[in-house]
Amino acid sequence: MRPHDLLVSTPAGLCCRPGGFHIDPLRPVDKALITHGHSDHARPGHGAVLATRETLDFMRLRYGDDFAGATQAVRYGETLDIGGVTVSFHPAGHVLGSAQIRVAHDGLTMVASGDYKDVADPTCAPFEPVRCDVFITEATFGLPVFRHGDPAGEIAKLLHSVAVFPERAHLVGAYSLGKAQRLIALIRQAGYDKPIYLHGALESITRYYAARMDLGELPLVRAAKKPELAGAIALAPPSALKDVWTRRFPEPVAAFASGWMRVRARARQRGVELPLVISDHADWDGLGATIAATGAGEIWVTHGAEDALVRWCGLRGLAARPLNIVGYGEEDEAEATTRDNDSA
């Protein structure tokens, strides 16, 4: 069997025709296998959705109970037969419940990784390399400039600024699913035990995480008076950093946690005073190391700097091609601010 006979790029996204399903489809389909809960991969309206329990729960939190006609929770490592195709889900290390999807049929094994990272994260299962013939990788940070470094060092920068400016509130922009909760866990690991304040748009998903791990005291910003927020750390959707919501805080310091903060021009454009290079995606070195760990001889590249990673693969004797699927990318900021300022 040839790879494109098992998985093929279609207008609806990656399709397994022998199994009759799509992976992270871009539009409603009869049967969808979802890698993780971010809105660019997990969309409502499918006839049936198969995903990890956490991903299904995130979709339910965001879209309501009727986000799909039917759902099936899949455990990591569990093997399923879907239309004669063998399917299993494996940890992707991206956010809680994120998975790579292994698809095998007629002697061919392919892995669709969704989004992933190969570094430690206290809030989700660690990335698990899966041996395969064809590996489908993201390339969000698929350029050599993107080397994320040690997240503990970035957290140390934040806490140093808090100590130096005790009269100022520190507002940290973070995407609502995965990034915000990872930041809280990293801040706690660094020894900070004071309350960490939340924008209302982060509440439901953060409470979901907090029911499964100790994240400390997490009051909502709206419950605090302005003087209480001096010297405090507050997390918010990135778009809120430019909102009237920031007027609640005394002399706020705008921070933003993202792999994109490696590019200082982006930080300046966004008015970010304290850029924190912390990403939930693999960096340039992580992409290369992961590709090597899979043992795959053929690499398909999607969403990001596809051409650069394809060339890197070619220089190492790997067959590689871009998928050119439009519709995946960083978590949608507009969705992260789903509540108005009165609820923040």
Secondary structure by P-SEA (a helix, b strand, c coil): ccccccccccccccccccccccccccccccbbbbccccccccccccccccccaaaaaaaaaccccccccbbbbbcccbbbbcccbbbbbbbcccccbbbbbbbbcccbbbbbccccccccccccccbbbbbccbbbbbccccccccccccaaaaaaaaaaaaaacccbbbbbbbccccaaaaaaaaaaaaccccbbbbcccccaaaaaaaacccccbbbbcccccccccccbbbbcccccccccccccccbbbbbbbccccccaaaaaaacccccccccccccaaaaaaaaaaacccbbbbcccaaaaaaaaaaaacccccccccccccccccccccccccccc
